Amino acid sequence: MVFAALQTELDERATAGLLRTRRTLESPQSPRIIVDGKPYLAFCSNDYLGLANEDGIAGALQKGAEQWGVGAGAAHLVSGHFAAHEQLEWELAKFVHKPAALLFSTGYMANLGVVQALVGRGDTVFADKLNHASLNDAMLLSRADVQRYRHNDMAQLESQMQCATSGRKLIITDAVFSMDGDIAALPELLALCESYDAWLLVDDAHGFGVLGEQGSGSLAHSDLDSPRIIYMATLGKAAGVFGAFVAAEQVVIDTLVNHARSYVYTTATPPALSVALSESLRLIKAGDDRRAHLQALIAQLRSGLSDLPWSLMPSATAIQPLLIGDNKQALALSEGLRARGIWVAAIRPPTVPEGTARLRITLSAAHTAADVSALIGALHELAR
Ligand SMILES: *Cc1c(COP(=O)(O)O)cnc(C)c1O
């Protein structure tokens, strides 16, 4: 029976310390969560600004539901495109200094849609080896030739670009690498795009709301502005709600509306979400205090953990991975923290390369300095 084969595969994963399971939250997302009846201090959400459980945004969602109801009822191109979507797209484009923006249901779908709409057979996609899984899936689905370069290795990327002599060229990259927390060399990537007449798709899932002036993201952070850049950011992380958008030249957006299959063939998100997101955007822009507090927590964590047997990876962002190496040791540490009432996820292969299992510590502006001290103290206890 096929079931026995499936069970054997799962058992093998479990033996290797790689079985994935879910835990159920019984409270809203925040640094203090209830899981299976027990309270935890958590360092594993991507809710970097603490907006996921913000009263003003929850209120906007309620108002949105009163005005627009619940479901969009159709895809955007049929009868599911509402004034609330249109308004949010306009606000997002303006915020990230692009001529136009387009909402997608999720970041995963946005990446699939952009890459598949812009390149195909005979074209070439160049991708950092540490890119997010959704970018990897997007390039495979596009049927373009794929060239993966070593993390941040601009010399290897350039030699790959020199070899691609025909067709369109598209570089795709995380702006802030999701499992490492470091920032891509965006100015160098853009320079290569200019030399080799290529496009650059920047996935700013972890920079939007956090980096740059008013939290407008990684392009502002690196002071970059070029029509070659196609900007994608998610709205379920720092923005605290759900969804994603792509911002680019109008002709690129029109192309996506016509050709991105993950846009065309799916129901639009509930318009009330767009109302909630407009309020979230307002709080992001006004969120310099939240961002300054987050930066202070990052500095506190890095100095507090500098003398552990494991080292923090070089990251200046809210993603602060502690490199452990061995899968089972990473899991044991995560469990040791949990026994002390602290929740940090252990990230293991295949999400990260073999031999680089880690604790992915993420900080949020909703944490206090005392929360970070508690984590530092618990990790020192476990190191003894
Ligand atoms: C989370 C994430 C995505 C996917 O976004 P969703 O809206 O969660 O589907 C894409 N890219 C990166 C780098 C991410 O971290």
PDBQT file of the ligand as one rigid body, heavy atoms in Angstrom, charges set to zero:
ROOT
HETATM    1  C1  LIG A 401       7.513  34.669   3.617  1.00  0.00    +0.000 C 
HETATM    2  C2  LIG A 401       8.259  34.858   2.351  1.00  0.00    +0.000 A 
HETATM    3  C3  LIG A 401       7.638  34.757   1.110  1.00  0.00    +0.000 A 
HETATM    4  C4  LIG A 401       6.213  34.281   0.975  1.00  0.00    +0.000 C 
HETATM    5  O1  LIG A 401       5.314  35.241   1.363  1.00  0.00    +0.000 OA
HETATM    6  P1  LIG A 401       3.863  34.777   1.848  1.00  0.00    +0.000 P 
HETATM    7  O2  LIG A 401       3.050  35.998   1.780  1.00  0.00    +0.000 OA
HETATM    8  O3  LIG A 401       4.047  34.230   3.226  1.00  0.00    +0.000 OA
HETATM    9  O4  LIG A 401       3.423  33.722   0.881  1.00  0.00    +0.000 OA
HETATM   10  C5  LIG A 401       8.356  35.062  -0.021  1.00  0.00    +0.000 A 
HETATM   11  N1  LIG A 401       9.651  35.414   0.059  1.00  0.00    +0.000 NA
HETATM   12  C6  LIG A 401      10.308  35.484   1.232  1.00  0.00    +0.000 A 
HETATM   13  C7  LIG A 401      11.741  35.878   1.252  1.00  0.00    +0.000 C 
HETATM   14  C8  LIG A 401       9.633  35.200   2.418  1.00  0.00    +0.000 A 
HETATM   15  O5  LIG A 401      10.280  35.231   3.574  1.00  0.00    +0.000 OA
ENDROOT
TORSDOF 0
